[in-house]
């Protein structure tokens, strides 16, 4: 199964806070002390849901994609990380809710929905992937059910640490009279590549079939 990560690589200085978490003053230009960005980079990975994998739909009739044949509809929500950036390795424990609705509420029923937790580097390289299953129980007459999913990412702190020379280049105060005052440091391919290389993400989603993935992409 192929998917596109929801979280995109940083492409402009205005987006530095997305990678350099904890930006002071939301990354605005500091004119009185020079022009630049003040930021503190967090080594903890960002978390999110991979594109087109946050929902799952199953049908009563095999091969059908007609709304009248929908059996179960599930979605992933409330993705939460717990991470200590001072650890080595850096361990991020991620939890999320799996919510589901069934069309036929007659009788009690147990449903198993498969999900994945993957660790991405640089926005497009998968370095680890684990699978899990959300077990949902519907009581007789109950239309909705909820379960908790979880996963863990372990990242080498050195790999997630931005090179000091690159970091200093990004946050270096620049005076308005400097020739490069208005130039985005990330416009330099070498700087952007270094930032992406040290950037990790934890993405979650349902483990979908090709048909289910296609259904999500076109719904």
C-alpha atoms as an extended CHARMM CRD file, in Angstrom:
* protein
*
       219  EXT
         1         1  UNK       CA              0.0000000000        0.0000000000        0.0000000000  PROA      1               0.0000000000
         2         2  UNK       CA              1.2700000000        3.4230000000       -0.9270000000  PROA      2               0.0000000000
         3         3  UNK       CA              0.4070000000        6.6240000000        0.8340000000  PROA      3               0.0000000000
         4         4  UNK       CA              1.4490000000       10.2380000000        0.9050000000  PROA      4               0.0000000000
         5         5  UNK       CA              2.4100000000       11.7040000000        4.2880000000  PROA      5               0.0000000000
         6         6  UNK       CA              0.0750000000       14.4280000000        5.4620000000  PROA      6               0.0000000000
         7         7  UNK       CA              2.9490000000       16.3510000000        6.9990000000  PROA      7               0.0000000000
         8         8  UNK       CA              4.9870000000       18.0500000000        4.3040000000  PROA      8               0.0000000000
         9         9  UNK       CA              8.7160000000       18.9140000000        4.3380000000  PROA      9               0.0000000000
        10        10  UNK       CA              9.5370000000       22.4790000000        5.3000000000  PROA      10              0.0000000000
        11        11  UNK       CA              9.7820000000       24.5720000000        2.1550000000  PROA      11              0.0000000000
        12        12  UNK       CA              9.9380000000       28.1610000000        3.3910000000  PROA      12              0.0000000000
        13        13  UNK       CA             11.3230000000       30.1230000000        6.3010000000  PROA      13              0.0000000000
        14        14  UNK       CA              7.8040000000       31.0940000000        7.2850000000  PROA      14              0.0000000000
        15        15  UNK       CA              7.2590000000       27.4020000000        8.0370000000  PROA      15              0.0000000000
        16        16  UNK       CA             10.3730000000       26.9650000000       10.1900000000  PROA      16              0.0000000000
        17        17  UNK       CA              8.2150000000       26.7170000000       13.3200000000  PROA      17              0.0000000000
        18        18  UNK       CA              6.6980000000       23.5050000000       11.9450000000  PROA      18              0.0000000000
        19        19  UNK       CA             10.1250000000       21.8750000000       12.2170000000  PROA      19              0.0000000000
        20        20  UNK       CA             11.7600000000       24.0430000000       14.8320000000  PROA      20              0.0000000000
        21        21  UNK       CA              9.0920000000       23.6210000000       17.4750000000  PROA      21              0.0000000000
        22        22  UNK       CA              8.8490000000       26.2100000000       20.2110000000  PROA      22              0.0000000000
        23        23  UNK       CA              9.5630000000       29.2750000000       18.0860000000  PROA      23              0.0000000000
        24        24  UNK       CA              9.7680000000       32.5220000000       20.0080000000  PROA      24              0.0000000000
        25        25  UNK       CA              7.3730000000       35.2080000000       18.8620000000  PROA      25              0.0000000000
        26        26  UNK       CA              5.8890000000       32.8400000000       16.2420000000  PROA      26              0.0000000000
        27        27  UNK       CA              8.9370000000       33.3600000000       13.9910000000  PROA      27              0.0000000000
        28        28  UNK       CA              8.4000000000       37.0060000000       13.1670000000  PROA      28              0.0000000000
        29        29  UNK       CA             11.3290000000       39.2000000000       12.0560000000  PROA      29              0.0000000000
        30        30  UNK       CA             13.2540000000       40.8080000000       14.9050000000  PROA      30              0.0000000000
        31        31  UNK       CA             13.8930000000       44.2330000000       13.4160000000  PROA      31              0.0000000000
        32        32  UNK       CA             15.2540000000       46.0210000000       16.4560000000  PROA      32              0.0000000000
        33        33  UNK       CA             18.0150000000       43.5010000000       17.1180000000  PROA      33              0.0000000000
        34        34  UNK       CA             18.5870000000       42.4560000000       13.5410000000  PROA      34              0.0000000000
        35        35  UNK       CA             16.5610000000       40.4810000000       11.0570000000  PROA      35              0.0000000000
        36        36  UNK       CA             16.1800000000       36.7840000000       11.6880000000  PROA      36              0.0000000000
        37        37  UNK       CA             14.2720000000       33.9810000000       13.3350000000  PROA      37              0.0000000000
        38        38  UNK       CA             14.6550000000       32.9210000000       16.9710000000  PROA      38              0.0000000000
        39        39  UNK       CA             13.8510000000       29.2670000000       17.3590000000  PROA      39              0.0000000000
        40        40  UNK       CA             14.5170000000       26.2080000000       19.4920000000  PROA      40              0.0000000000
        41        41  UNK       CA             14.3890000000       22.9240000000       17.6400000000  PROA      41              0.0000000000
        42        42  UNK       CA             12.6800000000       19.9450000000       19.2160000000  PROA      42              0.0000000000
        43        43  UNK       CA             14.1170000000       16.5380000000       18.4340000000  PROA      43              0.0000000000
        44        44  UNK       CA             10.7260000000       14.8970000000       19.0680000000  PROA      44              0.0000000000
        45        45  UNK       CA              8.9720000000       13.8160000000       15.8760000000  PROA      45              0.0000000000
        46        46  UNK       CA              5.8100000000       15.5070000000       14.6950000000  PROA      46              0.0000000000
        47        47  UNK       CA              2.7560000000       13.2180000000       14.5570000000  PROA      47              0.0000000000
        48        48  UNK       CA             -0.1960000000       13.0370000000       12.2090000000  PROA      48              0.0000000000
        49        49  UNK       CA             -2.4230000000       10.8850000000       10.0240000000  PROA      49              0.0000000000
        50        50  UNK       CA             -1.1470000000        9.7770000000        6.6170000000  PROA      50              0.0000000000
        51        51  UNK       CA             -3.1660000000       11.0850000000        3.6670000000  PROA      51              0.0000000000
        52        52  UNK       CA             -6.1440000000        8.9490000000        2.6090000000  PROA      52              0.0000000000
        53        53  UNK       CA             -5.6540000000        6.4670000000        5.4770000000  PROA      53              0.0000000000
        54        54  UNK       CA             -7.5640000000        8.1670000000        8.2830000000  PROA      54              0.0000000000
        55        55  UNK       CA            -10.8340000000        6.4990000000        7.2630000000  PROA      55              0.0000000000
        56        56  UNK       CA            -11.8980000000        2.9510000000        6.5000000000  PROA      56              0.0000000000
        57        57  UNK       CA            -15.1120000000        1.6980000000        4.9120000000  PROA      57              0.0000000000
        58        58  UNK       CA            -16.2330000000       -1.9000000000        4.6120000000  PROA      58              0.0000000000
        59        59  UNK       CA            -19.1770000000       -3.1210000000        2.5610000000  PROA      59              0.0000000000
        60        60  UNK       CA            -21.7420000000       -5.8750000000        3.0440000000  PROA      60              0.0000000000
        61        61  UNK       CA            -21.4150000000       -6.8810000000       -0.5990000000  PROA      61              0.0000000000
        62        62  UNK       CA            -17.8620000000       -7.8640000000       -1.6600000000  PROA      62              0.0000000000
        63        63  UNK       CA            -16.5340000000       -5.5350000000       -4.3530000000  PROA      63              0.0000000000
        64        64  UNK       CA            -19.2960000000       -2.9660000000       -3.8690000000  PROA      64              0.0000000000
        65        65  UNK       CA            -18.6560000000        0.7180000000       -3.2990000000  PROA      65              0.0000000000
        66        66  UNK       CA            -22.3230000000        1.7150000000       -3.2040000000  PROA      66              0.0000000000
        67        67  UNK       CA            -23.3820000000        3.7780000000       -0.1860000000  PROA      67              0.0000000000
        68        68  UNK       CA            -26.3910000000        1.5200000000        0.4080000000  PROA      68              0.0000000000
        69        69  UNK       CA            -24.0360000000       -1.4280000000        0.9400000000  PROA      69              0.0000000000
        70        70  UNK       CA            -21.8460000000        0.2250000000        3.5900000000  PROA      70              0.0000000000
        71        71  UNK       CA            -21.3230000000       -1.9890000000        6.6310000000  PROA      71              0.0000000000
        72        72  UNK       CA            -18.7020000000       -0.2690000000        8.8250000000  PROA      72              0.0000000000
        73        73  UNK       CA            -17.2260000000        3.2230000000        8.6590000000  PROA      73              0.0000000000
        74        74  UNK       CA            -14.2270000000        3.9900000000       10.8510000000  PROA      74              0.0000000000
        75        75  UNK       CA            -11.9890000000        6.9820000000       11.4210000000  PROA      75              0.0000000000
        76        76  UNK       CA             -8.8400000000        7.8600000000       13.3440000000  PROA      76              0.0000000000
        77        77  UNK       CA             -8.8440000000       10.9660000000       15.4970000000  PROA      77              0.0000000000
        78        78  UNK       CA             -7.2330000000       12.6320000000       18.5160000000  PROA      78              0.0000000000
        79        79  UNK       CA             -3.6360000000       11.5880000000       17.7440000000  PROA      79              0.0000000000
        80        80  UNK       CA             -1.4830000000       12.4190000000       20.7590000000  PROA      80              0.0000000000
        81        81  UNK       CA              2.2850000000       12.0180000000       21.2960000000  PROA      81              0.0000000000
        82        82  UNK       CA              4.2100000000       11.6860000000       24.5290000000  PROA      82              0.0000000000
        83        83  UNK       CA              7.9110000000       12.3350000000       24.0120000000  PROA      83              0.0000000000
        84        84  UNK       CA             10.9680000000       13.4600000000       25.9610000000  PROA      84              0.0000000000
        85        85  UNK       CA             13.3620000000       15.3170000000       23.6160000000  PROA      85              0.0000000000
        86        86  UNK       CA             16.1810000000       14.8410000000       26.1310000000  PROA      86              0.0000000000
        87        87  UNK       CA             16.1230000000       11.0680000000       25.8890000000  PROA      87              0.0000000000
        88        88  UNK       CA             18.6150000000        9.0280000000       23.8900000000  PROA      88              0.0000000000
        89        89  UNK       CA             17.1920000000        7.3320000000       21.9860000000  PROA      89              0.0000000000
        90        90  UNK       CA             14.2250000000        9.6630000000       21.6440000000  PROA      90              0.0000000000
        91        91  UNK       CA             11.0900000000        7.6180000000       22.2820000000  PROA      91              0.0000000000
        92        92  UNK       CA              7.7030000000        8.9090000000       21.2010000000  PROA      92              0.0000000000
        93        93  UNK       CA              4.6430000000        7.0310000000       22.4370000000  PROA      93              0.0000000000
        94        94  UNK       CA              1.6170000000        7.8060000000       20.2810000000  PROA      94              0.0000000000
        95        95  UNK       CA             -2.0160000000        7.1270000000       21.1230000000  PROA      95              0.0000000000
        96        96  UNK       CA             -5.1370000000        7.7850000000       19.0660000000  PROA      96              0.0000000000
        97        97  UNK       CA             -8.8350000000        7.0200000000       18.9800000000  PROA      97              0.0000000000
        98        98  UNK       CA            -10.4390000000        4.6450000000       16.5100000000  PROA      98              0.0000000000
        99        99  UNK       CA            -14.1340000000        5.4260000000       16.1580000000  PROA      99              0.0000000000
       100       100  UNK       CA            -16.5560000000        3.3510000000       14.1010000000  PROA      100             0.0000000000
       101       101  UNK       CA            -20.2000000000        3.3300000000       13.0650000000  PROA      101             0.0000000000
       102       102  UNK       CA            -22.1720000000        0.3480000000       11.7800000000  PROA      102             0.0000000000
       103       103  UNK       CA            -25.2250000000        0.4600000000        9.5700000000  PROA      103             0.0000000000
       104       104  UNK       CA            -27.0230000000       -2.5290000000       11.1200000000  PROA      104             0.0000000000
       105       105  UNK       CA            -27.4520000000       -2.2160000000       14.8840000000  PROA      105             0.0000000000
       106       106  UNK       CA            -29.1180000000       -5.5800000000       15.4480000000  PROA      106             0.0000000000
       107       107  UNK       CA            -27.2720000000       -7.8390000000       17.8610000000  PROA      107             0.0000000000
       108       108  UNK       CA            -23.9180000000       -7.5290000000       19.6080000000  PROA      108             0.0000000000
       109       109  UNK       CA            -20.8760000000       -7.5530000000       17.3470000000  PROA      109             0.0000000000
       110       110  UNK       CA            -17.0890000000       -7.3880000000       17.5540000000  PROA      110             0.0000000000
       111       111  UNK       CA            -15.1240000000       -5.7000000000       14.7670000000  PROA      111             0.0000000000
       112       112  UNK       CA            -11.3740000000       -5.6590000000       14.2260000000  PROA      112             0.0000000000
       113       113  UNK       CA             -9.8850000000       -2.7470000000       12.2810000000  PROA      113             0.0000000000
       114       114  UNK       CA             -6.1810000000       -2.9510000000       11.3060000000  PROA      114             0.0000000000
       115       115  UNK       CA             -3.9350000000        0.0970000000       11.5740000000  PROA      115             0.0000000000
       116       116  UNK       CA             -0.2860000000        1.0110000000       11.1110000000  PROA      116             0.0000000000
       117       117  UNK       CA              2.2010000000        3.3050000000       12.8270000000  PROA      117             0.0000000000
       118       118  UNK       CA              5.0980000000        4.3780000000       10.6470000000  PROA      118             0.0000000000
       119       119  UNK       CA              8.1880000000        6.5100000000       11.2220000000  PROA      119             0.0000000000
       120       120  UNK       CA              9.1250000000        8.8100000000        8.3440000000  PROA      120             0.0000000000
       121       121  UNK       CA             12.3620000000       10.6740000000        7.7330000000  PROA      121             0.0000000000
       122       122  UNK       CA             12.6590000000       13.7260000000        5.5420000000  PROA      122             0.0000000000
       123       123  UNK       CA              8.9960000000       13.5590000000        4.5950000000  PROA      123             0.0000000000
       124       124  UNK       CA              9.2810000000       10.6080000000        2.2040000000  PROA      124             0.0000000000
       125       125  UNK       CA             11.4580000000        7.8220000000        3.6160000000  PROA      125             0.0000000000
       126       126  UNK       CA              9.8770000000        5.0860000000        5.7510000000  PROA      126             0.0000000000
       127       127  UNK       CA             12.3630000000        3.8770000000        8.3540000000  PROA      127             0.0000000000
       128       128  UNK       CA             10.0140000000        1.7640000000       10.4960000000  PROA      128             0.0000000000
       129       129  UNK       CA              6.4810000000        0.4350000000       10.3880000000  PROA      129             0.0000000000
       130       130  UNK       CA              4.4320000000       -1.5520000000       12.8880000000  PROA      130             0.0000000000
       131       131  UNK       CA              0.9290000000       -2.9870000000       12.5950000000  PROA      131             0.0000000000
       132       132  UNK       CA             -1.8370000000       -3.1280000000       15.1780000000  PROA      132             0.0000000000
       133       133  UNK       CA             -5.5220000000       -3.9320000000       15.4700000000  PROA      133             0.0000000000
       134       134  UNK       CA             -8.2880000000       -1.9200000000       17.0770000000  PROA      134             0.0000000000
       135       135  UNK       CA            -10.8810000000       -4.1850000000       18.6920000000  PROA      135             0.0000000000
       136       136  UNK       CA            -14.3050000000       -2.5420000000       18.7900000000  PROA      136             0.0000000000
       137       137  UNK       CA            -17.3850000000       -3.9530000000       20.5110000000  PROA      137             0.0000000000
       138       138  UNK       CA            -20.9070000000       -2.9660000000       19.5210000000  PROA      138             0.0000000000
       139       139  UNK       CA            -23.6090000000       -3.7960000000       22.0410000000  PROA      139             0.0000000000
       140       140  UNK       CA            -27.0380000000       -4.8150000000       20.7660000000  PROA      140             0.0000000000
       141       141  UNK       CA            -28.7170000000       -1.7250000000       19.3440000000  PROA      141             0.0000000000
       142       142  UNK       CA            -25.5200000000        0.3210000000       19.5090000000  PROA      142             0.0000000000
       143       143  UNK       CA            -24.4850000000        2.1220000000       16.3230000000  PROA      143             0.0000000000
       144       144  UNK       CA            -21.0850000000        3.4450000000       17.4200000000  PROA      144             0.0000000000
       145       145  UNK       CA            -18.0140000000        2.0780000000       19.1750000000  PROA      145             0.0000000000
       146       146  UNK       CA            -14.5670000000        3.3590000000       20.0900000000  PROA      146             0.0000000000
       147       147  UNK       CA            -11.1440000000        1.8870000000       20.8340000000  PROA      147             0.0000000000
       148       148  UNK       CA             -7.6720000000        3.2100000000       21.5550000000  PROA      148             0.0000000000
       149       149  UNK       CA             -4.7650000000        2.5610000000       19.2100000000  PROA      149             0.0000000000
       150       150  UNK       CA             -1.1170000000        3.0640000000       20.0720000000  PROA      150             0.0000000000
       151       151  UNK       CA              2.3910000000        2.8520000000       18.7350000000  PROA      151             0.0000000000
       152       152  UNK       CA              5.9660000000        3.7640000000       19.5790000000  PROA      152             0.0000000000
       153       153  UNK       CA              8.8210000000        5.3470000000       17.6720000000  PROA      153             0.0000000000
       154       154  UNK       CA             12.4600000000        5.1470000000       18.7500000000  PROA      154             0.0000000000
       155       155  UNK       CA             14.8360000000        7.5940000000       17.0760000000  PROA      155             0.0000000000
       156       156  UNK       CA             18.5870000000        8.0250000000       17.4680000000  PROA      156             0.0000000000
       157       157  UNK       CA             19.0430000000       11.4440000000       19.0300000000  PROA      157             0.0000000000
       158       158  UNK       CA             22.1210000000       12.1870000000       16.9320000000  PROA      158             0.0000000000
       159       159  UNK       CA             20.1420000000       11.5430000000       13.7520000000  PROA      159             0.0000000000
       160       160  UNK       CA             17.3950000000       13.9380000000       14.8820000000  PROA      160             0.0000000000
       161       161  UNK       CA             19.7990000000       16.7030000000       15.8750000000  PROA      161             0.0000000000
       162       162  UNK       CA             20.2890000000       19.4600000000       13.3460000000  PROA      162             0.0000000000
       163       163  UNK       CA             23.9140000000       20.1870000000       12.5120000000  PROA      163             0.0000000000
       164       164  UNK       CA             25.0230000000       23.2130000000       14.5540000000  PROA      164             0.0000000000
       165       165  UNK       CA             26.3820000000       25.0760000000       11.5410000000  PROA      165             0.0000000000
       166       166  UNK       CA             23.0480000000       24.6740000000        9.7350000000  PROA      166             0.0000000000
       167       167  UNK       CA             21.0620000000       25.6140000000       12.8300000000  PROA      167             0.0000000000
       168       168  UNK       CA             23.1420000000       28.7300000000       13.3740000000  PROA      168             0.0000000000
       169       169  UNK       CA             22.7580000000       29.6970000000        9.7450000000  PROA      169             0.0000000000
       170       170  UNK       CA             18.9680000000       29.4980000000        9.9820000000  PROA      170             0.0000000000
       171       171  UNK       CA             18.5800000000       31.4770000000       13.2070000000  PROA      171             0.0000000000
       172       172  UNK       CA             21.4390000000       33.9320000000       12.6460000000  PROA      172             0.0000000000
       173       173  UNK       CA             20.1880000000       37.4830000000       13.2560000000  PROA      173             0.0000000000
       174       174  UNK       CA             20.4360000000       39.5670000000       10.0940000000  PROA      174             0.0000000000
       175       175  UNK       CA             20.3590000000       43.3200000000       10.0370000000  PROA      175             0.0000000000
       176       176  UNK       CA             18.0720000000       44.9880000000        7.5220000000  PROA      176             0.0000000000
       177       177  UNK       CA             21.0810000000       46.3740000000        5.6580000000  PROA      177             0.0000000000
       178       178  UNK       CA             22.6150000000       42.9070000000        5.1770000000  PROA      178             0.0000000000
       179       179  UNK       CA             22.6080000000       41.6550000000        1.5970000000  PROA      179             0.0000000000
       180       180  UNK       CA             20.9190000000       38.3940000000        2.5960000000  PROA      180             0.0000000000
       181       181  UNK       CA             18.4260000000       39.9350000000        5.0510000000  PROA      181             0.0000000000
       182       182  UNK       CA             15.3900000000       38.9240000000        2.9880000000  PROA      182             0.0000000000
       183       183  UNK       CA             16.7500000000       35.6180000000        1.6810000000  PROA      183             0.0000000000
       184       184  UNK       CA             15.1730000000       32.4530000000        3.0240000000  PROA      184             0.0000000000
       185       185  UNK       CA             18.0160000000       30.1970000000        4.2870000000  PROA      185             0.0000000000
       186       186  UNK       CA             15.9400000000       27.1800000000        3.2870000000  PROA      186             0.0000000000
       187       187  UNK       CA             16.1400000000       28.3270000000       -0.3310000000  PROA      187             0.0000000000
       188       188  UNK       CA             19.6320000000       26.8210000000       -0.2180000000  PROA      188             0.0000000000
       189       189  UNK       CA             19.2240000000       23.1200000000       -1.1900000000  PROA      189             0.0000000000
       190       190  UNK       CA             22.0030000000       22.1170000000        1.2230000000  PROA      190             0.0000000000
       191       191  UNK       CA             20.2290000000       23.7630000000        4.1640000000  PROA      191             0.0000000000
       192       192  UNK       CA             16.8540000000       22.3040000000        3.2190000000  PROA      192             0.0000000000
       193       193  UNK       CA             18.3670000000       18.8400000000        2.7910000000  PROA      193             0.0000000000
       194       194  UNK       CA             20.0110000000       19.0350000000        6.2330000000  PROA      194             0.0000000000
       195       195  UNK       CA             16.7470000000       20.1040000000        7.8730000000  PROA      195             0.0000000000
       196       196  UNK       CA             14.7920000000       17.3350000000        6.1520000000  PROA      196             0.0000000000
       197       197  UNK       CA             17.4090000000       14.7280000000        7.0520000000  PROA      197             0.0000000000
       198       198  UNK       CA             17.0780000000       15.5870000000       10.7390000000  PROA      198             0.0000000000
       199       199  UNK       CA             13.2850000000       15.7620000000       10.6090000000  PROA      199             0.0000000000
       200       200  UNK       CA             11.2230000000       12.7350000000       11.6850000000  PROA      200             0.0000000000
       201       201  UNK       CA              7.4760000000       12.1920000000       11.7140000000  PROA      201             0.0000000000
       202       202  UNK       CA              5.2290000000        9.5120000000       13.1540000000  PROA      202             0.0000000000
       203       203  UNK       CA              2.2290000000        8.8690000000       10.9100000000  PROA      203             0.0000000000
       204       204  UNK       CA             -0.7140000000        6.6130000000       11.7020000000  PROA      204             0.0000000000
       205       205  UNK       CA             -3.5060000000        5.2690000000        9.5350000000  PROA      205             0.0000000000
       206       206  UNK       CA             -5.6690000000        2.2840000000        8.7310000000  PROA      206             0.0000000000
       207       207  UNK       CA             -3.9670000000       -0.6020000000        6.9510000000  PROA      207             0.0000000000
       208       208  UNK       CA             -6.0560000000       -0.4690000000        3.7810000000  PROA      208             0.0000000000
       209       209  UNK       CA             -6.4160000000       -2.6600000000        0.7260000000  PROA      209             0.0000000000
       210       210  UNK       CA             -5.7910000000       -1.0710000000       -2.6540000000  PROA      210             0.0000000000
       211       211  UNK       CA             -9.5600000000       -0.9010000000       -3.1910000000  PROA      211             0.0000000000
       212       212  UNK       CA            -10.1200000000        0.8180000000        0.1610000000  PROA      212             0.0000000000
       213       213  UNK       CA             -7.3100000000        3.2720000000       -0.5010000000  PROA      213             0.0000000000
       214       214  UNK       CA             -8.7650000000        4.0790000000       -3.9160000000  PROA      214             0.0000000000
       215       215  UNK       CA            -12.2030000000        4.5720000000       -2.3760000000  PROA      215             0.0000000000
       216       216  UNK       CA            -10.7910000000        7.0890000000        0.1180000000  PROA      216             0.0000000000
       217       217  UNK       CA             -8.8960000000        8.9640000000       -2.5880000000  PROA      217             0.0000000000
       218       218  UNK       CA            -11.9980000000        9.4600000000       -4.7130000000  PROA      218             0.0000000000
       219       219  UNK       CA            -14.7670000000        9.9170000000       -2.1450000000  PROA      219             0.0000000000
